[in-house]
Amino acid sequence: MAKLIIDPKTCTGCESCIPACPFGALSMKEGIAAVDEKCTFCGACVDVCPVSAITLEKDEKAAGVDTSAYKNVWVFIEHERGKVSHVSYELLGQGRNLANDLGCQLCGMLFGEKVDDFAKDVFAYGAEKIYVTESPLLKEYRTDPYARAAVNLIRKYKPEIVLFGATTQGRDFAGCVATTLETGLTADCTGLDIDPESKLLRQTRPAFGGNIMATILDYPNYRPQMSTVRPKVFPMPSKDESRTGEIIRESLQMTEDEVRTRVLEFVKGAEAVNLVDAEIIVSGGRGMGNPENFKVIRELATLLGAAVGASRAAVDSGWIPYEHQVGQTGRTVRPKIYIACGISGSIQHLAGMKTSDIIVAINKDPEAPIFKVATFGIVGDLFTVVPMLRDELKKRLGR
């Protein structure tokens, strides 16, 4: 455990450290700065002390933790505006597999105000326990109270693995929690399993811009093992509303004055491209040749009621905006039908769409890697094949 040391002989009582502490852990006592139990050893006060009276020391003997004290797999249940994020349920499904491999329990971590209705669904999707903290401070997501609640629970109950969705909220939240706990965090994972020999969590994620997939194991002497996981990389588990479990409630010892942010208004923007929830996606790649040629993709997508996707090559070429990009550096998708037009099938793109139920590949190169994952492959010029598909659909739809 780290240790914050304040030298009373050097401290001048200037109070520079007090407003710098994000957790309100510093105060003045008899003209000298003092620290209390709220300190998370972030080091913010060290940087602002003008006379270097504050130091942060790490106990080398305490490096690491007693890993035998840590057990169970936890999933952070993300919710917003009265709705639980689907990635939380997807993680409960994969968390169940991890818990089975480790012979432990699957648990949810749920914060908010009046969240019992959410708890019912968390049990239905496989959790055996739910650790709940309710407070008016947790009604809307804010980093400070959520991180305080999570750190308190994790330090007390010691989960072995904690999983978060790689969403805007999850990425912000998980990073703060991992830093406070001084443990590792692997971001944007697309695969999770348990190493059969070490029993450590194997975390697969893209590296070098998505050109390779790296499998990462955390340092064995630190806990919990933490990951953020992209939506749609794991299937939704089956829902069984007869399932029940244990709810463990803990309070949040925090006041509004300790929170650095306020939610003034919630404004939901209109999402022009909803690839994540689309049941059908028609995507174009380098083979499109230019931005004007995406017209044939859009025509087919309109007839199918589909979203328009693209490969990184098409986006990098400036032919279509980034929000259409499918792949490791774009969106990970799991539609019922994915139609890839002029996409060769780089590892970066395949990792973002290969779990689609049905994959239709159209490419004039019979050796294109996309055909290795395709359910149906059409070797031909997309500018011949796609218009044929479009015209046939128009006939069948009577348009």
N, C-alpha and C positions, 0 to 999 in steps of 0.2 A: 504494500500500500504506500502511496506517496505521502509526503509529510510537508506541510507548509510551516516554515519557520520565520518568525518575526524577531529581529534583533532589537531588544528594547534600548540598547545603548546607541544604536545607529538611527532608529526611528525618530523623526523630528516632530511627529504629530501633525503633519501637513494635511492629512486626510485625503490625499490624492487617490489612495487605493479604494476608498469606500464606494464612490460612485462607479468605479471600474468593475466591481464585483457583480456579475450577472445574477448571483443567487442571494445577495444580501447577507453574506456570511461574515462580513467585517464590520467592526464598530470601534469606537474609541473608549478606552478605559484608562482613566488617570493620565490622559494625554498621550497614550501609546495605542497603536493599532492592535486589535485582538481578533482572533478568528474563532468561529463556533462550528457546530457539527454540520451546518448546511454546506460547508466548503466541499466542492467537487474536485479541487486540485487542478482547475483549468489553467492556472498561471496568469490570468489577466492582470491580477494585482502586481505580479512580479515585474511585468513590462512597464507599468506606469510609475513605480516607486522611483522618485528622483534621487534618492540616496542609497539605493540598493540594500534597503533594510529587510527586504522580503526575499526569501529563497524557497525554491521547491525542490525537495530532495526525494529521491526514490530509494526505498530500502531494497538493496540488491538481494538480501537474504529472502525477502518476501516475493521476489519475482515469480510470477505464476501463482497458481492457487491449488488447493486440494481438490483435484478433479473428481474424486470419489463422492464429494458432497453434492455434485451437480447431476440432476437427472430430469427427464421429461423433455418433450418437444413442445415449444410454445409458438403460437401464431398470433400476431397482432391483428385484431379485427378492426379494419379501417372502415369508417362510415362517414357519410357526409349528407346533410340535408335529409336525414331520415332514411337513408338507404345504405346498406352494407355493400362495399365494393366487391365485385365478383372475384377479384384476385385473392381476397381473404378466404373464400370458400375453396378456390383452386388450391391454395396452400394447405388448407385443412386436409384435402385429399392426399397430397404428397406427404404432408406431415404424418398422416396415418401410416404410410409406408415406412417412413423413417423410424417412427415410434415402434412399429412391429419389429424392425431389424434390430433395434436397441433393447427391446423388451421393456418398454416404458410407456408412460401415458401421453396422450395427445391433449394439449390444453390451449385454451384461448386466453388472450389478454385484451380486455375490453374496457374502454374509458368513455365517459360521457355523462349525460344527465338523463336519468330515467331510461336505461338501456335494457331492461328486462325483456322487451319484445325481441331485441336483437339476439339475446342469449338463447332463446328458443331455437332459432335457426342455426346458431353455432353448434348446439348439441345435435340438431338434426343432421348436420353435415359431418359429424364424427367426433367432436370434442368430448372428452370425458370430464374435464374440469374447466371452469372459466374463472379467471382472476379478474374481479371487477372493482374499479374505482370510479365512484360517482361524485360529481361536484359541479356546481354552477360554472366553475372555472374551466371545466372540460366540455362544456356544451358545444363549442366550436373548436376546431383544432387550432392550437397555438403551441409553439415549440416548448416554451418554458414549463407550463403545467403538465403537458403530456410527458415530457422527458422526466420531470420530477416523479410523476406517478409510476412510470416504467422502471426507473432506477430503484425506487423503493421496493417494488415488487420483486425485481430480479435479485437484488441483494438479499432479500429475506427468504425467498423460496428457491433460488438457485436452479433455474432451468439449464439444461445442457445445450440446447439449441433454441434460438429465437429467430423466427422468419417474419419478414415484412414484404409487402408488395413494393415493387420498384415503380411507385407512382410519385407524383410531385410531393405528396404528403409523406409517403413512406421513406423516400430518399432523405428528406430533411430530418425526419424524426429519428430514423435508424442511425444516421451519422452522429447526431447529438448524444444518443444513448450510448453508442459504442465508445465515443470519446470519453464520456464521463466514467464509464466502467473500465476504461483502459483495456479494452479487448479488441479483437479483430472484427472487420466487417468486409465481406465480399459483395460487391455491388453488381446489379444487373445480371443475376445468374439466369441461366436457361436450363440448368440441370442440377439435380441434387440427389445424392445417394450416400450410403454409409460404406466406408472402406472396410472390407471384411477382416482385414488384419488389425489395423489400428483402432477401428470403431470410430474414427473421426469422420466428420461430415465432409464429403467430397463435393466441391462447388465448381460447376462448370460455367464459364463465362467467356465472351469474346475478348480477344486481345489484339493489339496492333491494328486498330481500326476495323476489327471484325474479320481480318484475314486468317486468323487461326483461332481455335477454341482452346482455352487453358483450363486445366483442372487444378483447383487450389485446395490445399488442406491447411487449416489454421495451425499456429504453433500449439503443440500438444498440452502445454502447461497453463493455458489461459482459457477461461470460460466467462460467459457462454460463447458458443460459436454462432455467429450472426451473419445473415444474408438478406439482401433484398432480391426479389425474384420478379422477373417481368411477367405482366399479365399474359394469359393465353398460352403459356408454355406447358402448363399442366391441365389435364381435363378436369371438368367439374365432377366432384364425387357425387354418388347417389345420395338423395335426401331421404331420410327416414324420420318422419315426425314423431315416431314413438320413442325415439332415443331421448334419454334424460341424463343428467349428470349433476355434479356438485358445483355450486357457486361459492366462491371464497371472496368475501368483500373486505376491502381495505380503504381507509380514509386517506384523503389528500391533505397533508399539513402544509397549507400554503394560502397566502392572501392575495387579493387582486393587486396590491401595491408591489408585490414581488414579480409580477408578470410584465415583461417589457413591451408587449404589443397589445393592441386593442382591435377587435373586429368592428369596424364602423358600418360596413355594408357588404352584402354578398351579391355579386353581380355575375350571373351565369352567361357566358358568351355563347353565341351560336357556333357550333362546331361544323365547319364546312365539310370535313371529311371524317367519317366515323368508320375507320378500318377495323378497329378492335371488335366491334359488335356486328359487323357486316356478315351476312350468311353467304353471300356470293361476292367475290372480288375478281375483277378483270384487270390484269397488270401488264404494263408494257416495259420493255427494257431497251438495251442498246440497239437492238434490231429495229426500233421504231425510226431511227435515222434523223428525225427532226421533230420539233414540237407540234407542227401542223399535222403530222401523221397520227397523233394521239386522238384525232377526230374519230377514227374507226374504232378505237378502244372505247371511247365514250358512247358511241352509238350502240355498240353491243351491250355495254353496261346498262344503258338506259332501258333497253328491251328486257334485260334480265332482272331489273331492279337491283343492280349490283353497285358496289363502290368501285372507284377507279384507283388502282395501285400502281406502283412503279418500282423499278430496281434502283439501286444507288447510282448506277451508271447513267440512267436517264435523268435523275435528279441533279447529279454533279454536272451534267451537260447543260443544265438550265432549261430542259424541255418541259418540266413540270415541277410544281412547288414541293418542298420537302415534306409537307404534311401527308403526301401520298406515298412516301417511301416505306417499303416493306423490307425488313431485314434487321440485322443486329444493331445497326446504327439508325434504324427507323422504327417501325412498329412490328411487334410480333403478333401474328394473326392466327386464327384457327376457324376459318369459315367452313361451311359445308362443301362449297365448290370454289376452287382457286384456278383461274385460267391464266396461264403464263404465256405471254405473246412476245416472241423475240427476246426472251431471257435465257441466257446460257446456263445459269444455275451456279453462281459462285457459292462458296461455303457460307458467306455472310448472308446471302439472300435465302438459301435453303434453310438455314437455322431459324429464319423468321417466319417460314410458311409451311415447312414440311409436315407439320401435324394437321394440316387441312384434311378433311374427310376424303375429298376427291380432288385430285390435281390433274388438270388438263394442260399439257405442254404443247405449244406450237412453235417449232423452230426448224429452220432449213438445214441445220447441222445435225446429222443423225448421231454424232458422238457427244452432243451437248450434255453436260452433267445433269441438267434438269430432268432428262428422261429416266434417270436412275431412281427418282422418287415419284415419277408421274404415274397416276392410275391409268390415264389414257395419253398416248403420245401421237402427235400428228407431225410428220416430217414434211415440211413444205414452207412456201413463202407466206408469211403472215398476212401480207397484203392481198393474197389470193384467198387464203383460208378464212380469215376473219370476216370479210365481206360475204362469203358464201354462208357462213354461220348466221350472220345478221339477216341476210335475205330469207333464209329458211325459217328463222324465227318469226320474221314478219308474216310469212305465209301462214304459219301455224297459229299465230295470234290474230290473223285477219287484219293486219295493218297495211 
